[in-house]
């Protein structure tokens, strides 16, 4: 009894309330959410990003993206790299992938090369382990990731879902090393072994592969689809800074809509009923599940009264899959864009991007300025009001915040580079040429796009603003433009210390595009 | 160019420095670290917790525990439950395991019963899924965990290593649900599938079991022993609140020294050289690796200048293993204590506990007041200066902070309950009796200890202060004490709504100890 009373007495001297501990000063910082979808194509939505509504816009149901677009601005010329790790590491570092030397997706195991072997071209010594946020390690591309800067500035930083910045056995495997305080399900794996709780998202005893999704044991055998589990965890995670009266950065990276293409049981029946090919019906259900995830988060922000002070940036990390594992004929899945994931054609690199920022962005607007994934780094820091001081990398990205604030502002032309000197998949040489896959580098500059096929050193030239499907190659009609762009592409690649693959026969690296111009 | 300049201009208006964001008020809160070891016995250290140095104290090398003890206070009558989940869930909830109905370790899969089947006694309907921090779920013991209270009060809360508060498919599997902002390697599993990075801590493709340790992909194939990987992650994790000028709570739960008993290659050779049994040499290396973990954290705190404002509480979750998988004869591994893990004899429940709190605790002192694992809940809150308001559970633990502040204070006698109405392992009935394992309940009260074997309703009585080895059963010599203690034990169990197992033959629950006293 005496003890209890003494305890109570001591307690009363010590107790404090939350508000006494941490005071937010008068400057109000926005919360920021990047909603990064995996492998989602430009047309995989009921929001039209093209000039008119296309058949695929009618196939997919994304009411929450529609809501987001009506409250924000659509960037209709937004770009990423053809595959995921290059895009994701560029976003984290602000560097273009030509500079990071992370030009292909990274395998989950250290030292393992995701590149397919090729008879003609030798293996490239690219940064196959990914992005190293640790300045001491020596075998990877180094960068100070922006979430680290946000965290050090007082932001509550959360990673949910796919990370895929690099391999196991290296710091790249761990989102904490990138500045995230909270990590849920982010690791070295680039796809989910399974979307199903009944399969423990892959973590089945003695069946698990490196792509088994970590951290979701709570949902095993609960019937919770992966997209839903991640969404619930994300909402729980942002509840914490809300309670602590801290502002947050949420990197919301659904594994959807990456393969394996599995039916999201909440949505798939409708697509079967519409008569879609069964793989395509499953794919559409993954899209709609992802859209619900966005909607649930938007609803939660509103319910908590912080929707007005929370920026949402919607993005995908590369184009929609058009190769193997999709249903129906190829070169249709991103129509009117050509090809898809893995390609330097628009189908592989053009992304659905929306930014909502209440009070700053004019609702329901369209912005035509070309932007690229490495622009996220300086843009997010500017939105947060955090300076990129003492970063160790040279940044290629430019902030797009000025376009958010001033819709009439037009960007000066600048080279957007898609450098992919790797072999993604084994296909025939004619399919390589047809689909723009394996050993390509490309550049968008203003209205133009130059494509350089490294294997045979051939150019293609498209007036991308008039010919989004890249059907009319103008390389013979406009040699002056080819020359101008090839010089700029070559110069930019060299400035970024880009790698070129080596020809097995000659032992020499392929020439840069400016070097074969007469 | 114009864009870049505009961007720079906008930046300058927005930038803030860290200190502007979050101000710590003038009240100084201590950082708190609980360093909870798994399965470590009372004698598994070179720090003597007994009256004199014993042979086992000479076997083990724990220089950092010695350092901690020299800077703090040794609690030489500290207790936990005979196995891990009961102890860990009591610590999280402040409830005794008789009240939580979490009286055995929890299997990693929801609904799976870790109890061994028994011919005589029916399965117990205990809370086999563990502790539910979520008040909405219905099939588990509910509690507001103290880390949640700390987090809501502004503490930066970190879980590293073993959690094991409950099963997959329930909120208990996820440390975030307990109030931890950061979780590294804590999940439903209660032991590490492997300590070796070369075996990916168990996450080997197609070989992983539910006990594969999550979140450490960064260390795969780096030669980093599990204990070292967890320690490095813990240090990285506490670097964050130090930078953010926040105070932190670290729940540092090494998987060591739980089975599988694997050699920590940094330390094992010395023990082989000393001629120890090979299993025991490996075990001793696990102990020393754990001790290095403690030392590394202490060094880091000192290096950062926060050692004086950081409380360290060292504890183990149950007694040292004395059964299968250890080397050498049984009933020796915790000598002079009897038996080990799983037992209600002292070898199963008495723990090495040290508290360091600079400026509050007198260095190099010994405290003889009996304390028990559920006392951690109110003690840690009191240390933090955080009120346990609006908690949903009835707390059994009492704060030991007053003993830290006043070394002469003597606790009023109170019942410390070790209720284990489950079947832990399959052993013979005579071994059950000999080792105090399977279907026991026990109570320490002042100098006395009453043991009640539920299976045959027999009592044992020991004067624990004079007979720590529990060799002289006084049940026949002192029936008055037996009666007094049996009445108190029965009353306390009933107050806590404790469960009793059901006899298969009669269909009736075993009588409470007070019910068989004439």
Interface residues (C-beta under 8 A of the other chain):
Chain A: X1 X2 X3 X4 X6 X7 X10 X11 X14 X15 X16 X17 X18 X20 X21 X22 X23 X24 X25 X27 X29 X108 X109 X110 X151 X152 X153 X154 X168 X169 X170 X171 X172 X173 X174 X176 X177 X181 X182 X183 X184 X187 X188 X200 X203 X205 X206 X207 X208 X209 X210 X212 X214 X215 X217 X218 X219 X220 X221 X222 X233 X236 X237 X240 X243 X244 X246 X378 X382 X385 X386 X387 X398 X399 X401 X402 X405 X411 X412
Chain B: X1 X2 X3 X4 X6 X7 X10 X11 X14 X15 X16 X17 X18 X20 X21 X22 X23 X24 X25 X27 X29 X108 X109 X110 X151 X152 X153 X154 X168 X169 X170 X171 X172 X173 X174 X176 X177 X181 X182 X183 X184 X187 X188 X200 X203 X205 X206 X207 X208 X209 X210 X212 X214 X215 X217 X218 X219 X220 X221 X222 X233 X236 X237 X240 X243 X244 X246 X378 X382 X385 X386 X387 X398 X399 X401 X402 X405 X411 X412
